[in-house]
Amino acid sequence: MRKREEVGRHTDSRIAVVEEVGDVEETEKPFGKRWHHEAIVLRAEHLAALREGKALAVDVREEYVVFVRLDDKVAMRLKELEFGE
């Protein structure tokens, strides 16, 4: 069973925490049968942008865009700990 990430008060079943990047064409983990995967590596500047309240836009096969942002409560807590602006 996959772990689910909490988004606000709702569980987002589109997000799974996995131990490593796997080949989705050879396995049905973590979401069932898929036909393609990509691995995105976040650098320090990406994490800094998230901590500053910005979102990341990820291009997926020049067809889709995925936006990534921090949960508001997490972002506020990071600022309190001086990990933000």
C-alpha positions, -999 to 999 in steps of 0.1 A, spaced: 0 0 0 14 34 -9 19 62 16 -2 93 9 7 129 14 -16 152 33 -26 183 14 -44 207 38 -71 185 53 -74 163 23 -54 132 12 -40 136 -22 -37 101 -38 -17 115 -67 13 118 -45 33 88 -32 65 86 -12 87 60 -27 122 47 -18 136 51 -53 127 60 -89 115 28 -106 107 19 -142 70 23 -145 69 3 -177 82 -27 -158 61 -24 -127 27 -11 -117 41 7 -87 31 31 -73 -1 40 -92 -9 11 -114 0 8 -151 17 38 -166 35 42 -199 62 68 -191 81 83 -162 105 111 -157 127 120 -127 130 156 -116 159 166 -94 154 197 -73 184 219 -67 191 244 -39 175 272 -59 143 252 -64 140 246 -27 148 282 -20 120 293 -44 95 270 -27 105 284 7 99 319 -6 63 310 -14 68 304 -52 57 274 -72 77 253 -95 63 246 -130 75 213 -144 72 205 -181 61 170 -187 69 157 -222 61 191 -237 24 183 -232 15 187 -195 26 211 -168 28 200 -131 29 228 -105 47 220 -72 44 242 -41 48 238 -4 18 233 19 10 267 34 15 255 70 49 240 61 60 272 44 49 292 74 68 269 98 100 271 76 98 309 78 94 307 116 126 286 116 143 312 93 145 288 64 125 312 42 129 348 31 
